[in-house]
Amino acid sequence: MTRIVIVYHSGYGHTKRQAEAVHRGAASVDGVNALLLNTEEAAARMEELDTADAIVFGCPTYMGSMSAEMKRFLE
């Protein structure tokens, strides 16, 4: 089974809705196990990212850069 983890940060809920749509789409594919985590959840469950076949990141952009929360998570 292919494991996909979707990690997102959402300031106002818009990116969360997009991440949920990606999750639904990935989970609808036979043989795919998709997991949706916000950055706080993902930081506490790094083993999920370590064992994933693919990781999808989503966050808002501010003045052409990723959100500070996503940047902190990735660092």
N, CA, C and O atoms as a Maestro MAE file, in Angstrom:
{
 s_m_m2io_version
 :::
 2.0.0
}

f_m_ct {
 s_m_title
 :::
 protein
 m_atom[300] {
  # First column is atom index #
  i_m_mmod_type
  r_m_x_coord
  r_m_y_coord
  r_m_z_coord
  i_m_residue_number
  s_m_chain_name
  s_m_pdb_residue_name
  s_m_pdb_atom_name
  i_m_atomic_number
  :::
  1 25 0.839 -1.181 0.000 1 A "MET " " N  " 7
  2 3 0.000 0.000 0.000 1 A "MET " " CA " 6
  3 2 0.885 1.246 0.000 1 A "MET " " C  " 6
  4 15 1.851 1.328 0.758 1 A "MET " " O  " 8
  5 25 0.557 2.190 -0.834 2 A "THR " " N  " 7
  6 3 1.274 3.463 -0.918 2 A "THR " " CA " 6
  7 2 0.769 4.400 0.172 2 A "THR " " C  " 6
  8 15 -0.437 4.584 0.338 2 A "THR " " O  " 8
  9 25 1.706 4.991 0.914 3 A "ARG " " N  " 7
  10 3 1.351 5.903 2.005 3 A "ARG " " CA " 6
  11 2 1.686 7.334 1.614 3 A "ARG " " C  " 6
  12 15 2.828 7.646 1.276 3 A "ARG " " O  " 8
  13 25 0.683 8.197 1.665 4 A "ILE " " N  " 7
  14 3 0.856 9.616 1.357 4 A "ILE " " CA " 6
  15 2 0.460 10.426 2.589 4 A "ILE " " C  " 6
  16 15 -0.610 10.222 3.163 4 A "ILE " " O  " 8
  17 25 1.330 11.339 2.983 5 A "VAL " " N  " 7
  18 3 1.030 12.233 4.105 5 A "VAL " " CA " 6
  19 2 0.899 13.649 3.552 5 A "VAL " " C  " 6
  20 15 1.774 14.128 2.831 5 A "VAL " " O  " 8
  21 25 -0.194 14.306 3.893 6 A "ILE " " N  " 7
  22 3 -0.439 15.686 3.491 6 A "ILE " " CA " 6
  23 2 -0.278 16.550 4.736 6 A "ILE " " C  " 6
  24 15 -1.015 16.389 5.709 6 A "ILE " " O  " 8
  25 25 0.684 17.465 4.704 7 A "VAL " " N  " 7
  26 3 0.972 18.356 5.833 7 A "VAL " " CA " 6
  27 2 0.632 19.780 5.406 7 A "VAL " " C  " 6
  28 15 1.062 20.236 4.347 7 A "VAL " " O  " 8
  29 25 -0.140 20.475 6.232 8 A "TYR " " N  " 7
  30 3 -0.561 21.823 5.847 8 A "TYR " " CA " 6
  31 2 -0.537 22.781 7.027 8 A "TYR " " C  " 6
  32 15 -0.610 22.378 8.188 8 A "TYR " " O  " 8
  33 25 -0.433 24.062 6.692 9 A "HIS " " N  " 7
  34 3 -0.679 25.143 7.644 9 A "HIS " " CA " 6
  35 2 -1.710 26.039 6.986 9 A "HIS " " C  " 6
  36 15 -1.615 26.338 5.796 9 A "HIS " " O  " 8
  37 25 -2.692 26.465 7.758 10 A "SER " " N  " 7
  38 3 -3.758 27.300 7.214 10 A "SER " " CA " 6
  39 2 -4.059 28.438 8.175 10 A "SER " " C  " 6
  40 15 -4.450 28.208 9.319 10 A "SER " " O  " 8
  41 25 -3.878 29.646 7.713 11 A "GLY " " N  " 7
  42 3 -4.135 30.806 8.557 11 A "GLY " " CA " 6
  43 2 -5.615 31.110 8.734 11 A "GLY " " C  " 6
  44 15 -6.052 31.463 9.829 11 A "GLY " " O  " 8
  45 25 -6.383 30.976 7.665 12 A "TYR " " N  " 7
  46 3 -7.799 31.343 7.698 12 A "TYR " " CA " 6
  47 2 -8.729 30.220 7.258 12 A "TYR " " C  " 6
  48 15 -9.933 30.436 7.120 12 A "TYR " " O  " 8
  49 25 -8.184 29.019 7.034 13 A "GLY " " N  " 7
  50 3 -9.014 27.880 6.668 13 A "GLY " " CA " 6
  51 2 -9.033 27.543 5.189 13 A "GLY " " C  " 6
  52 15 -9.504 26.470 4.810 13 A "GLY " " O  " 8
  53 25 -8.530 28.436 4.342 14 A "HIS " " N  " 7
  54 3 -8.562 28.188 2.902 14 A "HIS " " CA " 6
  55 2 -7.617 27.046 2.511 14 A "HIS " " C  " 6
  56 15 -7.997 26.157 1.749 14 A "HIS " " O  " 8
  57 25 -6.398 27.073 3.029 15 A "THR " " N  " 7
  58 3 -5.440 26.013 2.717 15 A "THR " " CA " 6
  59 2 -5.893 24.693 3.324 15 A "THR " " C  " 6
  60 15 -5.658 23.635 2.739 15 A "THR " " O  " 8
  61 25 -6.531 24.736 4.476 16 A "LYS " " N  " 7
  62 3 -7.066 23.510 5.075 16 A "LYS " " CA " 6
  63 2 -8.076 22.868 4.135 16 A "LYS " " C  " 6
  64 15 -8.053 21.652 3.944 16 A "LYS " " O  " 8
  65 25 -8.958 23.662 3.548 17 A "ARG " " N  " 7
  66 3 -9.949 23.112 2.617 17 A "ARG " " CA " 6
  67 2 -9.272 22.496 1.394 17 A "ARG " " C  " 6
  68 15 -9.702 21.450 0.910 17 A "ARG " " O  " 8
  69 25 -8.230 23.131 0.901 18 A "GLN " " N  " 7
  70 3 -7.491 22.573 -0.238 18 A "GLN " " CA " 6
  71 2 -6.808 21.263 0.158 18 A "GLN " " C  " 6
  72 15 -6.825 20.296 -0.604 18 A "GLN " " O  " 8
  73 25 -6.208 21.232 1.349 19 A "ALA " " N  " 7
  74 3 -5.548 20.016 1.826 19 A "ALA " " CA " 6
  75 2 -6.558 18.886 2.001 19 A "ALA " " C  " 6
  76 15 -6.257 17.731 1.697 19 A "ALA " " O  " 8
  77 25 -7.740 19.208 2.485 20 A "GLU " " N  " 7
  78 3 -8.792 18.197 2.628 20 A "GLU " " CA " 6
  79 2 -9.205 17.642 1.272 20 A "GLU " " C  " 6
  80 15 -9.479 16.448 1.149 20 A "GLU " " O  " 8
  81 25 -9.253 18.492 0.258 21 A "ALA " " N  " 7
  82 3 -9.595 18.034 -1.093 21 A "ALA " " CA " 6
  83 2 -8.507 17.118 -1.645 21 A "ALA " " C  " 6
  84 15 -8.814 16.106 -2.275 21 A "ALA " " O  " 8
  85 25 -7.249 17.460 -1.418 22 A "VAL " " N  " 7
  86 3 -6.138 16.601 -1.846 22 A "VAL " " CA " 6
  87 2 -6.228 15.260 -1.122 22 A "VAL " " C  " 6
  88 15 -6.035 14.207 -1.729 22 A "VAL " " O  " 8
  89 25 -6.520 15.303 0.173 23 A "HIS " " N  " 7
  90 3 -6.655 14.084 0.964 23 A "HIS " " CA " 6
  91 2 -7.768 13.198 0.421 23 A "HIS " " C  " 6
  92 15 -7.573 11.995 0.248 23 A "HIS " " O  " 8
  93 25 -8.927 13.778 0.153 24 A "ARG " " N  " 7
  94 3 -10.047 12.998 -0.402 24 A "ARG " " CA " 6
  95 2 -9.666 12.356 -1.730 24 A "ARG " " C  " 6
  96 15 -9.958 11.185 -1.971 24 A "ARG " " O  " 8
  97 25 -9.019 13.122 -2.578 25 A "GLY " " N  " 7
  98 3 -8.612 12.597 -3.878 25 A "GLY " " CA " 6
  99 2 -7.616 11.465 -3.751 25 A "GLY " " C  " 6
  100 15 -7.760 10.436 -4.411 25 A "GLY " " O  " 8
  101 25 -6.610 11.637 -2.913 26 A "ALA " " N  " 7
  102 3 -5.599 10.591 -2.728 26 A "ALA " " CA " 6
  103 2 -6.214 9.349 -2.102 26 A "ALA " " C  " 6
  104 15 -5.916 8.230 -2.520 26 A "ALA " " O  " 8
  105 25 -7.065 9.536 -1.107 27 A "ALA " " N  " 7
  106 3 -7.685 8.404 -0.408 27 A "ALA " " CA " 6
  107 2 -8.648 7.638 -1.302 27 A "ALA " " C  " 6
  108 15 -8.951 6.477 -1.028 27 A "ALA " " O  " 8
  109 25 -9.134 8.267 -2.364 28 A "SER " " N  " 7
  110 3 -10.085 7.593 -3.254 28 A "SER " " CA " 6
  111 2 -9.406 6.631 -4.226 28 A "SER " " C  " 6
  112 15 -10.085 5.881 -4.928 28 A "SER " " O  " 8
  113 25 -8.088 6.645 -4.276 29 A "VAL " " N  " 7
  114 3 -7.338 5.778 -5.184 29 A "VAL " " CA " 6
  115 2 -7.083 4.438 -4.497 29 A "VAL " " C  " 6
  116 15 -6.607 4.393 -3.363 29 A "VAL " " O  " 8
  117 25 -7.403 3.353 -5.193 30 A "ASP " " N  " 7
  118 3 -7.147 2.019 -4.641 30 A "ASP " " CA " 6
  119 2 -5.658 1.851 -4.347 30 A "ASP " " C  " 6
  120 15 -4.809 2.238 -5.150 30 A "ASP " " O  " 8
  121 25 -5.356 1.277 -3.201 31 A "GLY " " N  " 7
  122 3 -3.978 1.011 -2.820 31 A "GLY " " CA " 6
  123 2 -3.254 2.191 -2.209 31 A "GLY " " C  " 6
  124 15 -2.042 2.135 -1.999 31 A "GLY " " O  " 8
  125 25 -3.986 3.264 -1.918 32 A "VAL " " N  " 7
  126 3 -3.369 4.450 -1.312 32 A "VAL " " CA " 6
  127 2 -3.945 4.671 0.078 32 A "VAL " " C  " 6
  128 15 -5.161 4.676 0.269 32 A "VAL " " O  " 8
  129 25 -3.062 4.852 1.036 33 A "ASN " " N  " 7
  130 3 -3.432 5.214 2.400 33 A "ASN " " CA " 6
  131 2 -2.982 6.654 2.592 33 A "ASN " " C  " 6
  132 15 -1.781 6.922 2.623 33 A "ASN " " O  " 8
  133 25 -3.922 7.589 2.722 34 A "ALA " " N  " 7
  134 3 -3.599 9.010 2.851 34 A "ALA " " CA " 6
  135 2 -3.863 9.489 4.274 34 A "ALA " " C  " 6
  136 15 -4.859 9.121 4.896 34 A "ALA " " O  " 8
  137 25 -2.955 10.311 4.770 35 A "LEU " " N  " 7
  138 3 -3.058 10.860 6.117 35 A "LEU " " CA " 6
  139 2 -2.946 12.376 6.032 35 A "LEU " " C  " 6
  140 15 -2.039 12.899 5.384 35 A "LEU " " O  " 8
  141 25 -3.860 13.079 6.680 36 A "LEU " " N  " 7
  142 3 -3.892 14.543 6.677 36 A "LEU " " CA " 6
  143 2 -3.483 15.054 8.053 36 A "LEU " " C  " 6
  144 15 -4.092 14.688 9.058 36 A "LEU " " O  " 8
  145 25 -2.449 15.902 8.104 37 A "LEU " " N  " 7
  146 3 -1.954 16.444 9.373 37 A "LEU " " CA " 6
  147 2 -1.661 17.931 9.223 37 A "LEU " " C  " 6
  148 15 -1.104 18.361 8.213 37 A "LEU " " O  " 8
  149 25 -2.041 18.720 10.237 38 A "ASN " " N  " 7
  150 3 -1.566 20.104 10.224 38 A "ASN " " CA " 6
  151 2 -0.133 20.106 10.761 38 A "ASN " " C  " 6
  152 15 0.349 19.076 11.232 38 A "ASN " " O  " 8
  153 25 0.543 21.233 10.696 39 A "THR " " N  " 7
  154 3 1.961 21.258 11.063 39 A "THR " " CA " 6
  155 2 2.201 20.872 12.520 39 A "THR " " C  " 6
  156 15 3.207 20.232 12.826 39 A "THR " " O  " 8
  157 25 1.302 21.248 13.415 40 A "GLU " " N  " 7
  158 3 1.462 20.866 14.828 40 A "GLU " " CA " 6
  159 2 1.361 19.358 14.994 40 A "GLU " " C  " 6
  160 15 2.173 18.750 15.693 40 A "GLU " " O  " 8
  161 25 0.368 18.756 14.356 41 A "GLU " " N  " 7
  162 3 0.201 17.302 14.432 41 A "GLU " " CA " 6
  163 2 1.395 16.593 13.803 41 A "GLU " " C  " 6
  164 15 1.894 15.605 14.341 41 A "GLU " " O  " 8
  165 25 1.843 17.102 12.670 42 A "ALA " " N  " 7
  166 3 2.963 16.474 11.968 42 A "ALA " " CA " 6
  167 2 4.241 16.533 12.801 42 A "ALA " " C  " 6
  168 15 5.016 15.577 12.808 42 A "ALA " " O  " 8
  169 25 4.469 17.641 13.501 43 A "ALA " " N  " 7
  170 3 5.664 17.771 14.336 43 A "ALA " " CA " 6
  171 2 5.678 16.726 15.443 43 A "ALA " " C  " 6
  172 15 6.744 16.266 15.853 43 A "ALA " " O  " 8
  173 25 4.503 16.351 15.927 44 A "ALA " " N  " 7
  174 3 4.396 15.350 16.989 44 A "ALA " " CA " 6
  175 2 4.405 13.921 16.443 44 A "ALA " " C  " 6
  176 15 4.509 12.965 17.211 44 A "ALA " " O  " 8
  177 25 4.295 13.774 15.123 45 A "ARG " " N  " 7
  178 3 4.209 12.438 14.517 45 A "ARG " " CA " 6
  179 2 5.187 12.303 13.353 45 A "ARG " " C  " 6
  180 15 4.815 11.858 12.267 45 A "ARG " " O  " 8
  181 25 6.428 12.687 13.587 46 A "MET " " N  " 7
  182 3 7.430 12.668 12.521 46 A "MET " " CA " 6
  183 2 7.646 11.275 11.935 46 A "MET " " C  " 6
  184 15 8.051 11.146 10.779 46 A "MET " " O  " 8
  185 25 7.380 10.236 12.718 47 A "GLU " " N  " 7
  186 3 7.545 8.872 12.193 47 A "GLU " " CA " 6
  187 2 6.615 8.618 11.011 47 A "GLU " " C  " 6
  188 15 6.929 7.812 10.134 47 A "GLU " " O  " 8
  189 25 5.478 9.297 10.984 48 A "GLU " " N  " 7
  190 3 4.549 9.158 9.855 48 A "GLU " " CA " 6
  191 2 5.190 9.689 8.573 48 A "GLU " " C  " 6
  192 15 5.020 9.108 7.501 48 A "GLU " " O  " 8
  193 25 5.921 10.785 8.687 49 A "LEU " " N  " 7
  194 3 6.597 11.352 7.527 49 A "LEU " " CA " 6
  195 2 7.779 10.485 7.111 49 A "LEU " " C  " 6
  196 15 8.044 10.321 5.921 49 A "LEU " " O  " 8
  197 25 8.486 9.932 8.089 50 A "ASP " " N  " 7
  198 3 9.638 9.078 7.793 50 A "ASP " " CA " 6
  199 2 9.255 7.840 6.997 50 A "ASP " " C  " 6
  200 15 10.038 7.367 6.174 50 A "ASP " " O  " 8
  201 25 8.067 7.313 7.232 51 A "THR " " N  " 7
  202 3 7.655 6.072 6.571 51 A "THR " " CA " 6
  203 2 6.769 6.306 5.351 51 A "THR " " C  " 6
  204 15 6.327 5.346 4.720 51 A "THR " " O  " 8
  205 25 6.504 7.558 5.011 52 A "ALA " " N  " 7
  206 3 5.627 7.869 3.874 52 A "ALA " " CA " 6
  207 2 6.356 7.652 2.550 52 A "ALA " " C  " 6
  208 15 7.567 7.851 2.447 52 A "ALA " " O  " 8
  209 25 5.590 7.239 1.541 53 A "ASP " " N  " 7
  210 3 6.123 7.132 0.183 53 A "ASP " " CA " 6
  211 2 6.147 8.501 -0.492 53 A "ASP " " C  " 6
  212 15 6.981 8.754 -1.361 53 A "ASP " " O  " 8
  213 25 5.237 9.376 -0.093 54 A "ALA " " N  " 7
  214 3 5.172 10.737 -0.636 54 A "ALA " " CA " 6
  215 2 4.645 11.670 0.439 54 A "ALA " " C  " 6
  216 15 3.821 11.283 1.267 54 A "ALA " " O  " 8
  217 25 5.132 12.906 0.416 55 A "ILE " " N  " 7
  218 3 4.657 13.939 1.338 55 A "ILE " " CA " 6
  219 2 4.238 15.143 0.501 55 A "ILE " " C  " 6
  220 15 4.987 15.608 -0.358 55 A "ILE " " O  " 8
  221 25 3.036 15.637 0.761 56 A "VAL " " N  " 7
  222 3 2.516 16.820 0.080 56 A "VAL " " CA " 6
  223 2 2.436 17.937 1.115 56 A "VAL " " C  " 6
  224 15 1.844 17.754 2.180 56 A "VAL " " O  " 8
  225 25 3.022 19.083 0.813 57 A "PHE " " N  " 7
  226 3 2.995 20.228 1.716 57 A "PHE " " CA " 6
  227 2 2.095 21.313 1.143 57 A "PHE " " C  " 6
  228 15 2.088 21.552 -0.065 57 A "PHE " " O  " 8
  229 25 1.334 21.971 2.018 58 A "GLY " " N  " 7
  230 3 0.493 23.080 1.582 58 A "GLY " " CA " 6
  231 2 0.479 24.177 2.621 58 A "GLY " " C  " 6
  232 15 0.364 23.912 3.818 58 A "GLY " " O  " 8
  233 25 0.598 25.416 2.160 59 A "CYS " " N  " 7
  234 3 0.538 26.559 3.065 59 A "CYS " " CA " 6
  235 2 0.203 27.805 2.263 59 A "CYS " " C  " 6
  236 15 0.385 27.836 1.045 59 A "CYS " " O  " 8
  237 25 -0.289 28.832 2.947 60 A "PRO " " N  " 7
  238 3 -0.520 30.095 2.259 60 A "PRO " " CA " 6
  239 2 0.815 30.777 1.954 60 A "PRO " " C  " 6
  240 15 1.848 30.447 2.536 60 A "PRO " " O  " 8
  241 25 0.768 31.716 1.048 61 A "THR " " N  " 7
  242 3 1.957 32.529 0.777 61 A "THR " " CA " 6
  243 2 1.683 33.956 1.232 61 A "THR " " C  " 6
  244 15 0.577 34.478 1.095 61 A "THR " " O  " 8
  245 25 2.708 34.553 1.768 62 A "TYR " " N  " 7
  246 3 2.638 35.940 2.212 62 A "TYR " " CA " 6
  247 2 3.804 36.688 1.577 62 A "TYR " " C  " 6
  248 15 4.967 36.391 1.850 62 A "TYR " " O  " 8
  249 25 3.487 37.649 0.739 63 A "MET " " N  " 7
  250 3 4.503 38.436 0.036 63 A "MET " " CA " 6
  251 2 5.490 37.529 -0.698 63 A "MET " " C  " 6
  252 15 6.693 37.790 -0.714 63 A "MET " " O  " 8
  253 25 4.973 36.469 -1.300 64 A "GLY " " N  " 7
  254 3 5.790 35.577 -2.110 64 A "GLY " " CA " 6
  255 2 6.543 34.511 -1.344 64 A "GLY " " C  " 6
  256 15 7.314 33.762 -1.944 64 A "GLY " " O  " 8
  257 25 6.349 34.415 -0.045 65 A "SER " " N  " 7
  258 3 7.049 33.421 0.770 65 A "SER " " CA " 6
  259 2 6.043 32.537 1.491 65 A "SER " " C  " 6
  260 15 4.877 32.899 1.651 65 A "SER " " O  " 8
  261 25 6.507 31.384 1.919 66 A "MET " " N  " 7
  262 3 5.637 30.486 2.681 66 A "MET " " CA " 6
  263 2 5.323 31.084 4.041 66 A "MET " " C  " 6
  264 15 6.013 31.990 4.509 66 A "MET " " O  " 8
  265 25 4.279 30.572 4.667 67 A "SER " " N  " 7
  266 3 3.898 31.057 5.997 67 A "SER " " CA " 6
  267 2 5.009 30.760 7.003 67 A "SER " " C  " 6
  268 15 5.750 29.788 6.859 67 A "SER " " O  " 8
  269 25 5.112 31.603 8.011 68 A "ALA " " N  " 7
  270 3 6.139 31.426 9.043 68 A "ALA " " CA " 6
  271 2 5.977 30.086 9.748 68 A "ALA " " C  " 6
  272 15 6.971 29.446 10.093 68 A "ALA " " O  " 8
  273 25 4.745 29.656 9.966 69 A "GLU " " N  " 7
  274 3 4.495 28.373 10.636 69 A "GLU " " CA " 6
  275 2 5.045 27.208 9.811 69 A "GLU " " C  " 6
  276 15 5.659 26.300 10.372 69 A "GLU " " O  " 8
  277 25 4.839 27.217 8.505 70 A "MET " " N  " 7
  278 3 5.367 26.142 7.660 70 A "MET " " CA " 6
  279 2 6.890 26.203 7.624 70 A "MET " " C  " 6
  280 15 7.553 25.166 7.661 70 A "MET " " O  " 8
  281 25 7.440 27.396 7.554 71 A "LYS " " N  " 7
  282 3 8.898 27.542 7.556 71 A "LYS " " CA " 6
  283 2 9.491 26.974 8.842 71 A "LYS " " C  " 6
  284 15 10.493 26.261 8.796 71 A "LYS " " O  " 8
  285 25 8.884 27.282 9.986 72 A "ARG " " N  " 7
  286 3 9.353 26.726 11.266 72 A "ARG " " CA " 6
  287 2 9.293 25.207 11.245 72 A "ARG " " C  " 6
  288 15 10.230 24.535 11.678 72 A "ARG " " O  " 8
  289 25 8.190 24.671 10.741 73 A "PHE " " N  " 7
  290 3 8.046 23.218 10.689 73 A "PHE " " CA " 6
  291 2 9.139 22.590 9.823 73 A "PHE " " C  " 6
  292 15 9.737 21.589 10.217 73 A "PHE " " O  " 8
  293 25 9.400 23.155 8.673 74 A "LEU " " N  " 7
  294 3 10.377 22.578 7.753 74 A "LEU " " CA " 6
  295 2 11.808 22.703 8.256 74 A "LEU " " C  " 6
  296 15 12.670 21.899 7.899 74 A "LEU " " O  " 8
  297 25 12.058 23.707 9.081 75 A "GLU " " N  " 7
  298 3 13.411 23.870 9.629 75 A "GLU " " CA " 6
  299 2 13.628 22.869 10.736 75 A "GLU " " C  " 6
  300 15 14.702 22.834 11.335 75 A "GLU " " O  " 8
  :::
 }
 m_bond[299] {
  # First column is bond index #
  i_m_from
  i_m_to
  i_m_order
  :::
  1 1 2 1
  2 2 3 1
  3 3 4 2
  4 3 5 1
  5 5 6 1
  6 6 7 1
  7 7 8 2
  8 7 9 1
  9 9 10 1
  10 10 11 1
  11 11 12 2
  12 11 13 1
  13 13 14 1
  14 14 15 1
  15 15 16 2
  16 15 17 1
  17 17 18 1
  18 18 19 1
  19 19 20 2
  20 19 21 1
  21 21 22 1
  22 22 23 1
  23 23 24 2
  24 23 25 1
  25 25 26 1
  26 26 27 1
  27 27 28 2
  28 27 29 1
  29 29 30 1
  30 30 31 1
  31 31 32 2
  32 31 33 1
  33 33 34 1
  34 34 35 1
  35 35 36 2
  36 35 37 1
  37 37 38 1
  38 38 39 1
  39 39 40 2
  40 39 41 1
  41 41 42 1
  42 42 43 1
  43 43 44 2
  44 43 45 1
  45 45 46 1
  46 46 47 1
  47 47 48 2
  48 47 49 1
  49 49 50 1
  50 50 51 1
  51 51 52 2
  52 51 53 1
  53 53 54 1
  54 54 55 1
  55 55 56 2
  56 55 57 1
  57 57 58 1
  58 58 59 1
  59 59 60 2
  60 59 61 1
  61 61 62 1
  62 62 63 1
  63 63 64 2
  64 63 65 1
  65 65 66 1
  66 66 67 1
  67 67 68 2
  68 67 69 1
  69 69 70 1
  70 70 71 1
  71 71 72 2
  72 71 73 1
  73 73 74 1
  74 74 75 1
  75 75 76 2
  76 75 77 1
  77 77 78 1
  78 78 79 1
  79 79 80 2
  80 79 81 1
  81 81 82 1
  82 82 83 1
  83 83 84 2
  84 83 85 1
  85 85 86 1
  86 86 87 1
  87 87 88 2
  88 87 89 1
  89 89 90 1
  90 90 91 1
  91 91 92 2
  92 91 93 1
  93 93 94 1
  94 94 95 1
  95 95 96 2
  96 95 97 1
  97 97 98 1
  98 98 99 1
  99 99 100 2
  100 99 101 1
  101 101 102 1
  102 102 103 1
  103 103 104 2
  104 103 105 1
  105 105 106 1
  106 106 107 1
  107 107 108 2
  108 107 109 1
  109 109 110 1
  110 110 111 1
  111 111 112 2
  112 111 113 1
  113 113 114 1
  114 114 115 1
  115 115 116 2
  116 115 117 1
  117 117 118 1
  118 118 119 1
  119 119 120 2
  120 119 121 1
  121 121 122 1
  122 122 123 1
  123 123 124 2
  124 123 125 1
  125 125 126 1
  126 126 127 1
  127 127 128 2
  128 127 129 1
  129 129 130 1
  130 130 131 1
  131 131 132 2
  132 131 133 1
  133 133 134 1
  134 134 135 1
  135 135 136 2
  136 135 137 1
  137 137 138 1
  138 138 139 1
  139 139 140 2
  140 139 141 1
  141 141 142 1
  142 142 143 1
  143 143 144 2
  144 143 145 1
  145 145 146 1
  146 146 147 1
  147 147 148 2
  148 147 149 1
  149 149 150 1
  150 150 151 1
  151 151 152 2
  152 151 153 1
  153 153 154 1
  154 154 155 1
  155 155 156 2
  156 155 157 1
  157 157 158 1
  158 158 159 1
  159 159 160 2
  160 159 161 1
  161 161 162 1
  162 162 163 1
  163 163 164 2
  164 163 165 1
  165 165 166 1
  166 166 167 1
  167 167 168 2
  168 167 169 1
  169 169 170 1
  170 170 171 1
  171 171 172 2
  172 171 173 1
  173 173 174 1
  174 174 175 1
  175 175 176 2
  176 175 177 1
  177 177 178 1
  178 178 179 1
  179 179 180 2
  180 179 181 1
  181 181 182 1
  182 182 183 1
  183 183 184 2
  184 183 185 1
  185 185 186 1
  186 186 187 1
  187 187 188 2
  188 187 189 1
  189 189 190 1
  190 190 191 1
  191 191 192 2
  192 191 193 1
  193 193 194 1
  194 194 195 1
  195 195 196 2
  196 195 197 1
  197 197 198 1
  198 198 199 1
  199 199 200 2
  200 199 201 1
  201 201 202 1
  202 202 203 1
  203 203 204 2
  204 203 205 1
  205 205 206 1
  206 206 207 1
  207 207 208 2
  208 207 209 1
  209 209 210 1
  210 210 211 1
  211 211 212 2
  212 211 213 1
  213 213 214 1
  214 214 215 1
  215 215 216 2
  216 215 217 1
  217 217 218 1
  218 218 219 1
  219 219 220 2
  220 219 221 1
  221 221 222 1
  222 222 223 1
  223 223 224 2
  224 223 225 1
  225 225 226 1
  226 226 227 1
  227 227 228 2
  228 227 229 1
  229 229 230 1
  230 230 231 1
  231 231 232 2
  232 231 233 1
  233 233 234 1
  234 234 235 1
  235 235 236 2
  236 235 237 1
  237 237 238 1
  238 238 239 1
  239 239 240 2
  240 239 241 1
  241 241 242 1
  242 242 243 1
  243 243 244 2
  244 243 245 1
  245 245 246 1
  246 246 247 1
  247 247 248 2
  248 247 249 1
  249 249 250 1
  250 250 251 1
  251 251 252 2
  252 251 253 1
  253 253 254 1
  254 254 255 1
  255 255 256 2
  256 255 257 1
  257 257 258 1
  258 258 259 1
  259 259 260 2
  260 259 261 1
  261 261 262 1
  262 262 263 1
  263 263 264 2
  264 263 265 1
  265 265 266 1
  266 266 267 1
  267 267 268 2
  268 267 269 1
  269 269 270 1
  270 270 271 1
  271 271 272 2
  272 271 273 1
  273 273 274 1
  274 274 275 1
  275 275 276 2
  276 275 277 1
  277 277 278 1
  278 278 279 1
  279 279 280 2
  280 279 281 1
  281 281 282 1
  282 282 283 1
  283 283 284 2
  284 283 285 1
  285 285 286 1
  286 286 287 1
  287 287 288 2
  288 287 289 1
  289 289 290 1
  290 290 291 1
  291 291 292 2
  292 291 293 1
  293 293 294 1
  294 294 295 1
  295 295 296 2
  296 295 297 1
  297 297 298 1
  298 298 299 1
  299 299 300 2
  :::
 }
}
